[in-house]
């Protein structure tokens, strides 16, 4: 089994066109590739935010959504999300649903590294205690969704750009039917 993580490269219109090593893709000229973001909720209606480890290549030390990742070649999005939830946070997830199926972004880190992703956004739930991997997450907090939106609006520099953009898009959506929160509290 290969030790290098592979990502799926995409054409500009979002079709798979090949694969590449993850570390080789994330450069100053990053090719468009497939990724995902996941926002994990608890039964109290709080969302899990994580602070990226200081050793991360891009946006070290900034706060972001619960976790992100890349499906491998031939791997379903659901399997990739479950794999990363376990790897990054030591949790299992349930009630996975796509909330922003067409999210796409390009952002340049202060170091010049580019993120260039077609990145559907998911919401999931957990009842597990979070046990983050130190090479992925330096801190985490469960927060009220409105408090997160307020903080990201007040200090966007403290958060990953994709989280800020996702929160903007998510705030326009109604609450999920089974959510314990009101539409105003939906993240």
Number of C-alpha atoms within 10 A of each C-alpha: 3 5 6 11 13 18 23 23 23 18 12 12 8 15 12 15 11 12 16 17 14 16 12 12 20 18 17 13 13 16 20 25 29 25 23 22 24 25 21 24 25 16 12 13 20 23 26 24 24 23 23 27 20 16 14 13 14 21 22 17 19 21 25 25 25 26 23 19 19 22 22 19 16 7 12 10 18 13 12 17 26 16 17 19 24 16 16 20 21 15 19 19 18 13 11 17 15 15 19 17 13 12 17 21 15 13 14 17 15 9 11 12 17 20 22 20 22 22 22 19 23 21 21 22 22 18 13 12 10 17 14 19 14 14 12 19 26 18 15 19 14 17 16 18 22 17 14 21 20 11 14 22 14 10 10 17 12 16 22 23 21 19 21 22 15 21 20 15 14 17 17 12 14 13 17 14 9 7 14 15 18 12 15 13 19 23 27
